[in-house]
Amino acid sequence: ADCLHLQLYRDSKKWKSRWCVMRKLSPVADCLHLQLYRDSKDRYKQGQTKASLSLQHFLGVQTGFTLDKESNTIAIICQDVTVVLAFDTRERLIQWQVKIANNLGEDEQFLVQIQSAPARGKTPPGPARP
């Protein structure tokens, strides 16, 4: 299991500081599980988890967005759930991206070129990020 301190976990509309353990239940599993603890003490003394999230049917990740003043963010997008996490440093964010890619594979990325949009639309023609 990989243990990483997670600065913030998005729970409803609030950020909550948590300690996170990311693990696969078996080496051949195509699913990751995140267990969130209040702090590292709770994790090491086998305390109660604050949340247990199953990342089944992984679709991709999105990073580089700012949400409620947090900018080192990652959204892990699965078919049934999107988990949003924020970190204290960019380096820690990159660590998580690498661990997710190593365990679930790379997400699909597509270059989109907008040719035209309705006159009232606020989307300019040109390259776009999906």
C-alpha positions in Angstrom: 0.0 0.0 0.0 1.1 3.5 -0.7 0.7 6.0 2.1 0.7 9.7 1.2 -0.3 12.6 3.3 -3.2 14.3 1.6 -3.6 17.9 2.4 -7.2 18.1 1.5 -10.1 15.9 0.4 -13.2 17.5 -1.1 -16.2 16.3 0.9 -19.4 17.8 -0.4 -18.5 21.5 -0.4 -15.7 21.6 2.1 -12.0 20.7 2.0 -11.0 18.4 4.8 -7.4 17.5 5.8 -6.8 13.7 5.6 -4.1 11.0 5.6 -4.7 8.7 2.6 -3.7 5.1 1.9 -3.9 4.0 -1.7 -3.9 0.2 -2.3 -4.9 -2.5 -4.7 -6.7 -5.4 -3.2 -4.7 -7.8 -5.4 -1.8 -7.4 -7.8 -4.1 -8.1 -10.8 -7.0 -5.9 -9.7 -7.9 -3.0 -12.0 -9.3 -1.0 -9.2 -7.7 1.2 -6.5 -9.0 1.8 -3.1 -8.4 5.0 -1.1 -8.8 4.9 2.6 -8.9 8.3 4.3 -7.9 8.7 7.9 -8.1 11.9 10.1 -4.3 11.7 10.5 -1.3 9.4 10.4 -1.8 8.3 14.0 -5.3 7.0 13.2 -3.9 5.1 10.2 -1.0 3.4 12.1 -3.1 2.5 15.2 -5.7 1.0 12.8 -8.1 3.7 13.7 -11.5 4.2 12.0 -11.4 5.4 8.5 -13.1 8.7 7.7 -13.9 7.4 4.2 -13.2 4.4 2.0 -13.4 5.0 -1.8 -13.3 2.5 -4.6 -11.9 3.8 -7.9 -13.6 1.3 -10.2 -14.0 1.9 -14.0 -11.3 4.5 -14.2 -11.7 7.0 -17.0 -9.0 9.5 -16.4 -7.5 12.4 -14.3 -7.7 16.1 -14.6 -5.1 18.4 -13.0 -4.1 22.0 -13.3 -7.4 23.6 -12.2 -8.1 25.8 -9.3 -11.0 25.0 -7.0 -11.8 27.2 -3.9 -8.3 28.7 -3.9 -6.5 25.3 -4.1 -4.4 24.9 -7.2 -2.4 21.7 -6.7 -5.5 19.6 -7.4 -6.4 16.4 -9.1 -9.8 15.0 -10.1 -9.8 11.2 -10.4 -12.6 10.5 -12.8 -14.3 7.1 -12.6 -17.6 5.9 -14.2 -19.5 6.3 -10.9 -17.5 8.7 -8.9 -15.1 11.7 -9.2 -12.7 12.2 -6.3 -11.2 15.6 -6.0 -8.0 16.0 -4.0 -5.7 18.9 -3.2 -2.0 18.8 -2.1 0.3 21.2 -0.4 2.9 21.0 -3.1 3.1 20.4 -6.9 5.6 17.7 -6.2 3.2 15.7 -4.1 0.5 16.2 -6.8 2.9 14.7 -9.4 3.7 11.8 -7.1 0.0 10.9 -7.0 -0.4 11.3 -10.8 2.5 8.8 -11.3 1.1 6.3 -8.7 -2.4 6.5 -10.3 -0.9 6.0 -13.8 1.3 3.1 -12.6 -1.7 1.3 -11.1 -4.6 2.2 -13.4 -2.8 3.1 -16.7 -2.8 6.3 -18.6 -6.0 8.1 -19.2 -7.0 8.9 -22.8 -6.3 12.4 -24.0 -7.6 13.9 -27.2 -6.6 17.0 -29.0 -9.8 19.0 -29.9 -9.9 21.7 -32.5 -13.0 23.8 -32.4 -14.0 24.9 -35.9 -17.0 27.0 -35.2 -19.3 27.8 -32.3 -22.7 29.6 -32.0 -22.4 33.4 -32.2 -23.6 33.7 -28.7 -21.2 31.1 -27.4 -18.2 32.1 -25.4 -16.0 29.4 -26.9 -13.5 30.8 -29.4 -12.3 28.7 -32.4 -9.0 27.0 -31.9 -7.3 24.3 -29.7 -9.3 23.2 -26.7 -8.9 21.0 -23.7 -11.7 18.5 -23.2 
